Amino acid sequence: MPRAGLCSGRVLPLLMAHTCYLLLGATVFRLLERPAEAESRDQFQVEKLRFLENYTCLDQWALERFVQIILEAWVKGVNPKGNSTNPSNWDFGSSFFFAGTVVTTIGYGNLAPSTEAGRIFCVFYALLGIPLNMLFLNNLGTGLRTQLAPERWEERPLRSQLLKVLGLGLGLTLGTLATLVLPPVAFSHVEGWSLSEGFYFAFITLSTIGFGDYVVGRDPSKHYVSVYRCLAALWILLGLAWLVLLLSLGPVLLHGCSRLWLLVRGLGLQERPGPDPDRLPRPQKGPISA
C-alpha cells in the first residue's frame, strides 16, 4: 500500500488553516494597534519639539543622543525612571525570577545578560534547565492525576463514582481559584494594575508568550518585599503545573460526568414500572363466518 504524501491527508488542510489563522491575526492586530502606534509616535515627536523649545541650550543632535542612551539603558534592564537608588535588577530575588523565566521559556525580554560570560552561562543553563523543567512538570502532573483520579475508579459503585466526580470537580475548581484567579488579583493590587491587566499578565505568563509589557516588581516608585519576585517565580512553576493537570484531568472529569449521566439515566429506565398485564386490552373475538 503506497504511503501518503506529506501534503495529503490531514497535513495540507491543517497547513491551510494555520496560515489562514496567522493571516487573520495579522489583519486584526494591524487594524487595532497601528492607529495607536501612529498616535504615540506623533505625540512623542511633539513632546521632543516642545522640550527643545523650552530648553534652547540643547540642539536636536544632543537630544537624540540622550534618547539613544535611555534606550540602551532600557534594553539592558535599567529603568530610566527614578534615580540611582532604584533596586538592582540582579539581586537574588530578581535573579531567581529571571532563572525561572529562562527554564520555563517565558522570556519577557525586559532583562537579559549583558556580559559575555553571562550569555554563555545562560545558554548552557537553558539547555539543562528547560528539559529539567519539562520533566518536573510532567511528573508533578502525573502524580497529582494519580492522587485525584486513580485508575479503574469507574469500576466502583455508583455512589462512590458520584462522590469521586464531585470531589474531582471541587478540587479542580478550588485549585484553579487558588492558582489562576487569586494571584492575578493580588498582582493587580500590588502593582496598581486593573483586573483586566492582572489577568492579561497571568495569561501571557502562563501561556509562556511573555511579551514583557507587564512584569511584576519593575516599578521604581514602589517598595516591594524582598521575596516578592521569588514568590512570583514559584507561582509561575505551580501555575504551569496546574495547567498541565487541568489539560490532563479535564477530559477525565467530562468523561466521568457523561458516564454517570448515562448510568443514572439507564437506572431510571430500568426502575420505571412496566405496563400491567391485567389492564392490557384483550383481543375481541370476531364473528365466525359460515
Secondary structure, 3 states (H helix, E strand, C coil): CCCCCCCCCCHHHHHHHHHHHHHHHHHHHHHHHHHHHHHHHHHHHHHHHHHHHHCCCCCHHHHHHHHHHHHHHHHCCCCCCCCCCCCCCCCHHHHHHHHHHHHCCCCCCCCCCCCHHHHHHHHHHHHHHHHHHHHHHHHHHHHHHHHHCCCCHHHCCHHHHHHHHHHHHHHHHHHHHHHHHHHHHHHHHHHCCCHHHHHHHHHHHHCCCCCCCCCCCCCCCCCCCCCHHHHHHHHHHHHHHHHHHHHHHHHHHHHHHHHHHHHHHHHHHHHCCCCCHHHCCCCCCCCCCC
